[in-house]
Each structure stands twice: as structure tokens, then as C-alpha cells.
Amino acid sequence: MRTIWSLLIIGFLFNAIQVPCFAAPNEESHLLRLMPWPVSLKTGSGQLAIDTSFSVGITTAGDTHLQKAVSIFLDDLRRHTGMLPLDFAITDPAKAQLVVSSERPSKLVQDVGEDESYALEITSSGATLNAPTTLGVMRGLQTFLQLVEITPKGFAVPAVSIQDQPRFPWRGLLIDSSRHFFPVDVIKRNLDGMAAVKMNVLHWHLSDYQGFRVESRRFPKLYEMGSDGLYYTQDQLRDVIEYARDRGIRIVPELDMPGHSTSWFVGYPDLASGPGPYSIERKWGVFDPAMDPTRESTYKFLDGFVGEMAALFPDQFFHIGGDEVNGKQWDANPKIQGFMRSHGLKNNADLQAYFNQRLQKIVAKHGKTMEGWDEILRPDLPKNIVIQSWRGPQSLADAARQGYRGLLSSGYYLDLMSPASQHYQVDPFADGAASLSDAEKRRVLGGEACMWAEWVSPENIDSRIWPRTAAIAERLWSPQNLTDWSSMYERLDEISTWLDAYGLTHNANYDLMLKRLAGSVDVSALRILANVVEPVKGYSREGLATTEPSSRMPLNRLVDAAHPESVEARHFSALVSAFVSGQIKPGTEAQLRAMLLQWRDNDGKLRPLIDKSALLQEVAPLSQDLASLGSAGLQALDYLASRDKAPEDWKTQQLSLAQQAIQPKAQLLLMVTDPVQKLIQASAGETPTDLPIPNKAAE
Amino acid sequence: MRTIWSLLIIGFLFNAIQVPCFAAPNEESHLLRLMPWPVSLKTGSGQLAIDTSFSVGITTAGDTHLQKAVSIFLDDLRRHTGMLPLDFAITDPAKAQLVVSSERPSKLVQDVGEDESYALEITSSGATLNAPTTLGVMRGLQTFLQLVEITPKGFAVPAVSIQDQPRFPWRGLLIDSSRHFFPVDVIKRNLDGMAAVKMNVLHWHLSDYQGFRVESRRFPKLYEMGSDGLYYTQDQLRDVIEYARDRGIRIVPELDMPGHSTSWFVGYPDLASGPGPYSIERKWGVFDPAMDPTRESTYKFLDGFVGEMAALFPDQFFHIGGDEVNGKQWDANPKIQGFMRSHGLKNNADLQAYFNQRLQKIVAKHGKTMEGWDEILRPDLPKNIVIQSWRGPQSLADAARQGYRGLLSSGYYLDLMSPASQHYQVDPFADGAASLSDAEKRRVLGGEACMWAEWVSPENIDSRIWPRTAAIAERLWSPQNLTDWSSMYERLDEISTWLDAYGLTHNANYDLMLKRLAGSVDVSALRILANVVEPVKGYSREGLATTEPSSRMPLNRLVDAAHPESVEARHFSALVSAFVSGQIKPGTEAQLRAMLLQWRDNDGKLRPLIDKSALLQEVAPLSQDLASLGSAGLQALDYLASRDKAPEDWKTQQLSLAQQAIQPKAQLLLMVTDPVQKLIQASAGETPTDLPIPNKAAE
């Protein structure tokens, strides 16, 4: 449990907590639930009360975005305090506790690179938030919200002085609505979460093999035949775009082409390079269908379609995908081969480059800037396009050197189930990018967390996005030298709970899914197991599947409910690490014993639930492994307590057990295996070593 | 944990489980999570699998309501199984696992008394659902859903044969959107809950002193000035009405008059009997403002207004409120007094009767049937009006004898925080109504659970409505002789979890509110206390308030988070009752000891949370009381185990502690006090007695 900040700031009057302190977290820096952490923060003394009469004054007249931002802020403040609509108000700045000013409105259509800086000053008598633009005010209001705490005197914010601005102008989240469809309410609550951690781009992946999700009035067969009825109407899209804009978030649509486009061809088979008919793809992977880049009718279609989309989506950028064309349809089509010969196109990459050049002109004609994945980068495209890298920082650096702006997504793939710490250490300026010139560095716009949707449904998508995305948001906003995982995790655990107030379901649906799995109201035994497992990492889930995965496969197993990162395993691991390295606080051993004992005895309690549920039968071996690890860990503690070294044969046997326990079962990994191995090794007088997690580095 | 039904139905082939069995619950009847319990149920052998290829066939062509009902059913089935949109289908009846037929469509505008009966036959090879009307199909589909279980072979429904029909045609829930406002999503998820337990009327209390919540285009100042901007647009209302209709639920609007009407007068002060100006009422209670029944302009206004509402709300019934006119404005207005004299109206009741006669003609002119609370009942009104009784079954019986149709709400007030068992024993045919003739009994249409909204917000309203309303729904649907509380509670606990799938927040928001109260992620110690307290009963919260309650008062205290009925206290109480009466199963004493020990030791763990939260300071005495009760209970168990009678002075001291512990603190009651007293008494060789719960019988 956190000690409250108010006890600790007594006696400090605006002590600087600059970022360098963060590398060695001190007491003060731990106590504020801020994420992303601001560039500069000084704590003061005292606090400003937030009671029912709290009010905000706006000194800037006539900025409707600002007015709306403050209204949304007050709604959010009500969520976080349990206040009601009649509490709080927008009033005369002379009477307000918080006075908000922006020098100028942000642009009507939000643009990349607009100033998002702000200055927030809070004393016990009042607060001011000043920013050059309305966007900066939005960011500062989120910081204010995160500072709200219950204290012995009521809700309050501590006296602080904050100067803040983002490191990168593009801090995005990709949501793939094609492989599975996510209704508008799912998108909106995730926009709330994004705003809370100061992200500013929703990259909306709206078409792929498995579904075309946008209503097109010009080409209605796209959604009528390509979506199974699961698509966004234009009214819904406009509503979501406005919702995002009100929170300082741009929406960049991605309509993936010329590959990843089977769903287009169901209604319009003439667009494709192979003979039809086509049906919506139900499986996962890379498939053959691709647009025919050699026919003028393709470009005529795309001119009409891009024109319609350009009017619907106000953002400057239009993402054309452009990734993973396997070329098989092109190879098999004699007319296309003839076209390539007659146009001097040596290979499929040349053909795609030809397509991209044509498409870029169409996109530009409709007033948009083209964006695409790594593959589109060819020197024959104009320098204003933006490259999104799924290949890595080196690819991003290469693009920057060639004069192209770019975004990093490699290392931020949420579907790979990596721990937040792994994402947190991925930096757009790492590797090859470190040696870029300042001018080249400015071309690195930022990055995007990517929520590819093979294995997510509306029920569990939030749990794949949150809280890990908050760590990526911090990487993209806060200074590069902010790299302390333990501070990050401490705040991440808090932010995870704090995000619940927005209706995000990453925590709420966990219990609901466990109860459904067990068909039981009391799932305490299942929760004990679920709390220490994680889905397998990287792309190994496909490989471990016993039936061929498809979009009709229910996502209702334990692997779908389990969090991508086990908080309990992390805590246990930290306790063990401290214990085996001799940093033993009073109670550490008792804590370890209690956990191990619970695991050892859990299998007997879980068994009746497993026996009655077809969905749980696959987790029986995991439950047995957990029991074995509990026993092994307890024995190791006994050896350590007795100061007798554990016998060699016992050690060998237990380490082999650990080797077996870390193998994926039911597409899950038992995450306490590694720390138990460390206890076993320590009890045998060995230096503990890490147990490699299968596929951990697959990303 | 429940034993699954499938193990138990082996060997039974359509064994009748008629309702009389229920009075003495047997193994079979416990195992089906059905609520309301059907009129006739026979279990068969085997089960029908529900896998991704499950499909429904509809034999009745051209009934769009039926088509939609089946679509909604499939969506609900997906929620309860974790299946996805591409799973399940509506297909050719010849190929379908479930074949649905209705003899005729239900009426376009749903009417009171339409046939809601159905017959559901499930065998291992298929299922049929037959009903005279589409409404009956809807009810039967809900039964099918409640039968869905995870089994060792996957999701399935057991072989059953069910004949079912409701006891009363009017099974309602009143939601008061005036005292606090509830956005459309709150209403919709509660409609889902209502449909799940076969309720068929949402009585929507849309105006009162504290707010006018309907957009009126004819009289826009009603909502512009009377709602603080918190109102339903006509588009929203039409949307909710359709949503309800799709689920077989009628919406009856209540616009309360001539009293309970301050919010009308803010925009239209000339309607009132006293001089203005008026402002929206912020406090709770009965207030003076009332319409002026003596002016023709009042009736002209109401003619226009009722006409507009009659067109907006399709239901046959229009609820005019009519309750609690204190008459003070009438007494104080010389013109009104003169009118009464000149018209021979002897008192205010006569004047209100005059108003009601005039209003009834207006309501009838616009094609509607008038409904109102007890007070409107006067023999001079036509017999087709409906009386809603907040006074009790006797009042309802009196109305029936006079030829009026009526509804019972007395005994079903959810805001009084009574246990489900108390609501469950309230029957519209109790007391005076028992002696009604059959014809008179038919005038008793049913009843309504009432969610008055002084103490509820969008955040906690679900927890006041659910799961207790499911017990009331069963009372109004199932046979009168179904009265076994323990069976009811066993199913209620299951239904509570099952309702989570609809996004109802009665369980999900509990933790969220506790975490906000504590400002902490780890609230285990607070949860231990919260799990055994309940809000004070009846109307005592107002009396115990330290500051005058109002609609601006945040509802963010422990009393607002605590469930109206503590499941844990009920379980502990049942264990103690069994224990002191000598029905000791193995493990009972250990269970009791574990609970008491947890309570005894909890105060030390909760204290740090209390110390840092202004909102928790008021619960410190409760926490101390819980610790004392834990100690006392443990000592009592020790005496019982030792077979030494507890000493007299110890007993006296502990009983006085219990007397003190049962007193309300922080507007909460410590619900384990009574069973701990029983342990103390038993340990001293006394016969255990009940400890009266303050205000328990206030309803």
C-alpha cells in the first residue's frame, strides 16, 4: 500500500523532482500516480481541496473546444471522486479554484506536431493551467486528474509545479477492427483511456482479409458483402471522430491495399488479380488475394473510394497499409506478367511500387498525406509520406536518413503478450536511430502500440490494451532517460485501477470470464491459478492450436481471460529475488511461504471446477504443476531455513520439474516457475539463474 | 458450489418437479438456475449441446418482432457462453437445434394481459419452444438461456419439459429518474435485467420536485428550466421504448401531478397554486408546491402536454402520480379557497378529486387509461383507471372490491434496503386480498418494485435493483405457494452473477467504489468490513444524516457502496443457526472460526486505509465493533468446545457489546451482530434470541 503523498511533502517547499531522480526512485517520486511522468515536477507544501463546490474558470473566450474539454474534465473528475452532475461548475475565473488559459485555439482539424505543452501550478489556495493551445490544456487537465487523491481531509490535489511537453508528436494506438469487430462503445472507452495517458492518435485498421468495416455509399458492396453485417456506419464514424477530437485525439483510418484485401473482393471481384468468386477470409495469416495494379479500373475505383473516405475522415493522413503482399496472384496472372514486362517492372516489389505511386497521387489529389507500412518505402515516392515501421528502429532510421518521416510500431505489438517492461525499453531512438542528426531525428514522429485482433474480442480487448499501453504512452511522452521499471510498474498498477473508472473492462471482465469458465459463483481456486499464468508469447499461440484457428473460434478459454502480465508473479518474483540475494525484510519469508502454500493446496480445490467444465479440462496440468512448484518452493525454503544444503538428487529432480512446468500448456505459461527455480537453486547453494520463457523474445 | 445437474438427472426420465416440491427443496430443484421458477418442470435425461454451430429455426413467417427476439436471444446466448458474432445462426427449422413457433404475433403496441405462456421441450436431440404469442416466445427464450450451463462436454441445456405462464399480467419496475438522473445506458441495461427475469413493465417516474426529465416540444421550458440539462430527448425516449418493446417490456410514463411538481413551475410558474418564482428542489421530502386545479389555463396546458406525451409513449396507460399533496398552497390561496366554496368542495381531497376528474377526461381524450397512486381512488372516477398502491394489500383489495384494477408496490420499495426474503413474502393476494372473489382478484394486475432515487446514482443504482428485484419478479410470476427462502436465495446468488453478463454493475462497481474510498489498489481489509455491513433500513438514513441531504450530496460513502443485503452475513448466520441448534456438519466450526478470526484481526489492517481517507473515517467504529464481535464469537466457540458454560458477567458484557454493535454507525448496520449474539447466548447455555435490526420493519 502506498504511503500518501501528503505526509511526505510536509517540510518540502517546491523541491525539484527532475527526471534524473527517477532513475533511482526516491520516496517523493513514488507517491504521485502520474503516467506519463512529466518533464519537470516540483512539489510544494499543502494541498488544494476538491469538494462539491470545486469550479473551473476559463479565461479564454470563444474557444468551444476548450469549453468542451473542461466539461469532459469535470465529468471525469466526478467519476474519480464519486461526485454527481450538480457538483462542480464552470464559473467566473475570479471565483474558480482552477483557472485555465490557452493562448490560442488548437487547429480545427487536429494536426500532427501541434504544441501540446502546458504548465500546471497548484498551491493550497488555487491552481492555474496555462498552455499555448487547447491541446496543451487537455493534456494538463489529465495531469490534474491523475493528481486527485483521497486524503484525511477529503479529495485534494497536492501543491505542485509542473512544466510538461511530449517527446514525440505522434503517440498512437492501432486498433484492428477487421479480424474481430469492436462496437463503438469499445472504441469510445479506449479513447477515454488513451486521453488519460495523453495519447493522441487512434490508428484505426478498418479493412483486411477478414472484414471490411466502413460504410461506403459509393461502393456499398464493400460493407454489404465484406463485413458479415459488422461495420461502422458513416454516422457512427463521424460520432467517434468528434468524440476523439474532443479528447485531443486524431483518427487515422487504414484501408489496407493492395494485399490484406480479400474482404473488398467479395463485392468487387474485378479489383482482384485472380479469378473470383471471393468470400470473407475466416483464417489468420498472409493470403494470396491482392488488387490488380495493372488495370485502370482499379485506380478509377480507388479514386472514388479514397475521395469518399477523405471527406469522411478529416485527418491529414490516410494509411494505405501496403504490407505483406505475397505476390502469388500476380505471379499467376499472365496479363499482369505481360504488363510488368512491357513496363520494365522487374519484380513484384517494383509492381507494388508502381501501385503505390499511382495510389499516392490519388491520395494527394484528395488532399491527404499517404502513410503506409515499411514495405511502401521506395525512393520514387515523395518525401512527405509517412512510414510506419513494423520491422524495427533500424528501418525507421533508414527512412529518416532518406528524408522520410516515420513511426515505430515494432516492439509495441500488444498481441504478442510481452510484459510492459519489454515495451517500455523499446525506444524510437534506439539502435540505428541513435546516430541520426537532429534534423533526421525530427522525422521520427513517434510510435504506435498495435492491437492486432486475431485473439481479441470486445470482451477481452481492453485487457490486452490496458494497462500495458500506459507504459508505451510514457515511453513516447516522457524523457528518454526515464527507464526505471520498478517505478513504472508501481505507477502502472495504480493507473490500471484508475482506468476502471472509464468503464474499461480490463479488470472487470476478468472475474466475469472466470465465472463463466467455471460455471460457478465461487471461483477463488480458479482465480489463484489464473493470477499466476500468462498467455504464451509472440506468435506461438497459432502454432500451439489444436484446431485451425479462425474468426469463428470462441475466445472464452483461460488463455483469453488471463492477463498478458501477471501482477502476482511479478510480485512473487521480486520477493524471491530479494530473498535469495539476502535482502530479507521482516516478513518476506512468511509471505513467500503463504503464497507457496496456497499454490500447493490449490489443485485439490480447483479439481471439482475442472471436472465439471469442458473449458477448464485443459488447465488441469497447469494446476498440477502449480501444486508441484508450491511444494518444491516450500521444501527449498525449509532447506534454506535449516542451513542444510538441499541434496543434489532432490535439486536435479526439482529443476527438471521446473523445466517441465515452464512449457506451454493450454497456450498458457506458469509465470512463477522461474522464481521457484531460483529458490531451488539457492537452497542447493547455487547461484540462481533465469529460466528462459518460451518465445519471450519472439517479437 | 453447486453440483451440476447432469450428474443428478442420470436415471431420471421426466420426473416431475412440480411446485409443491419446492416448499421442501430437493436436490433436483436446487440445480437449475431458473428465476422465476416455472409453473411446471419435468427433467429428462441427457442434454442438448450448445456449440458454435447452434442454430434456431423460426416456423412463423413474417413476424418481425419474433425475428428480432431470436436475434437478441442469440446475442444473449453469446454473452453467456463467450461465443462471437459469427457463431450461432437463424436457419431452416429442419436443420435447427431449437425450433421456435408462435401461433400469432403479439400486439403491435404491447398490451396488459396478453398471453405470455409458453411450452419448452428440450431433449438431447433438439428443442422446441411453442407459445400462443411472440411475447410467450420471449419468456421461453429467457428460460432457455437460464438453463445454459458449462458441463464436462461443453455448454449445454439439460433435457426438460416446461409449461409456464405468469401469475400476474403486470410485473413492473419503477425507476425514478427525477431525484437523480439516469442516462439511457443505465435504463437499457436494467431493461436487459428485467427481460432476463420476465418482468414486463418499466414504470418510468419522469418528473418530480427535483427534475423534469422529458423533452417537451410544446412546452420546452419544462425541461430547459426544470432539468439542469439532465433530461431525455424524444429521440432517446423513442429509442428506449423500442428497446423495451423488443424485449417484451411496456413503458408506462409517470408525470406526477398536481403535487410533486416543483420542477414544472420553474419554467411555468402560472401552473402553480402559490406565487413564484420557483427553482428546482434540491432537498428530499414532501413539499408545498402544487398545480392550481381551479384555473382553466391549467387544464388547457395539461391538454396540450398530455396530448404530446400520449403520442410519444405508445403504451395504453398514463400515470399521473397524484400522491402526497400536502395542500398548503391551496390553503394559502384565497382564490382557490373561493373556488372550493363556490363548487362545494369541502376539503383538499375533494379539490384533488375534482382535478383528477378533469385530468382523467384529458387523458381519456388522448386515448389513454389513467393510472395513479392510492390517493386518486375516489368513486367518482371511471372504473377503468388503475390504482397503484403504496399503502398496502388492504388498500389494493378495497380498490378491487370497488371495481378498480390495481397494482401492489407497498412492500416492494427497493430504496428501503430490505432483504430479498422480506420482499419475497409480500404477496398481492395477502391480507385483505385473500378473501377477494375470483372476479375481484382478476382486478389485481400484479405489482411493481420501486427504485426511488434519493440515494442512488448511475454508479450504484444497479446494486439497489439487483439481484433483489429478481425475487420480486419470481413472486409476481411464479405460483403463490413457492415461498422457500433458502431455494430462492440459492438461485438468487447465481442469478446475481449471471446478470453481470448484461453489463449490470451491481457487482462490478462494488470494488471500484471501495478502491476509490480507500484511494488504494489493495482494499482487501475494507472489503472484509464492507462484506458484512448493510445500509440502514427504511427511511432512517435521512434521520441519521449529519448534514441536510440534497441532490448535490455525493453518493460515494461506504453506505453507498455496501450491498443492501450482505451475502456473507446471511451465510454466517445460517452456519451459526445450524451450529447452535446442533446440526453440525464436519468443518462448520472451523469455518466459523476462520470467519471470526478474520474479523477480529481486520481492524489493524483496515486502520491505515481509514487514517488516510476522509471518507473512511466514519467507519472506524464499525471496524472496531467487528473486531470485538470476532473476539466475542471466538471466545463463545471456546466455551462451547470446552463444555464449560460461559460466565454470567462475561455473557452480560458481550451481550451489551452486541446491543451497542447493532446500532447504526455511518448509516450502516453490522449484520453479523445477531449471529454472534446467538453464539454468546448458546455458550452461556441460553436459548439464542433474535437481535432486532433497527428500523427493519419500517417499510
Interface residues (C-beta under 8 A of the other chain):
Chain A: M1 R2 I4 T52 H80 T81 G82 M83 L84 P85 L86 D87 E149 I150 T151 P152 K153 G154 F155 H180 F181 D228 L230 R282 S457 E459 D493 E494 S496 T497 D500 A501 A508 L512 M513 K515 R516 L517 A518 G519 S520 V521 D522 S551 R552 M553 P554 L555 N556 D560 P608 L609 D611 K612 S613 A614 L615 Q617
Chain B: M1 R2 I4 T52 H80 T81 G82 M83 L84 P85 L86 D87 E149 I150 T151 P152 K153 G154 F155 H180 F181 D228 L230 R282 S457 E459 D493 E494 S496 T497 D500 A501 A508 L512 M513 K515 R516 L517 A518 G519 S520 V521 D522 S551 R552 M553 P554 L555 N556 D560 P608 L609 D611 K612 S613 A614 L615 Q617
